[in-house]
Amino acid sequence: MPVTENWKPTIVAFCCNWCSYAGADLAGSSRLAYPADVKIIKVPCSCRVNPMFILRAFEKGADGVILCGCHPGDCHYSTGNYYARRRMTLLFSMLDYLGVEDGRTRVEWVSAAEGVKFSETMNSFVEKVRGLGPNVRLGDLRCRN
């Protein structure tokens, strides 16, 4: 699929309820801009994100997936983000094996008070994915309607 200048990537953002989702809320209430193409999915904790969720997002047509959670050591469930970090490291090596480009996935730690960081993170991630173009490598895995 050729990339047009009007093409906008579809981004799925898994955000923990306690920090990152609140950071997104702060970004919105502070009128900080980030693309509307970022689809936020609120999860109780970043460790709740099963790697299959990310694979499923790519299967359903996502061009990029970002996982946002509490800063390490500040997790409301004590060690949840440590589990998430370890799990995502393994997943990213598997995605590399499947042929998904390195810049299509990202893990970021954003607290509830960091609305500016949330906005900047989403803007930079969308620009990175826009530079990579549409996710055609997993096109054969996508569900057809």
Beta strands, then each sheet from edge to edge (+ up, - down):
strand 1: 11-16
strand 2: 38-43
strand 3: 64-69
strand 4: 105-109
sheet 1: 2+ 1+ 3+ 4+
end
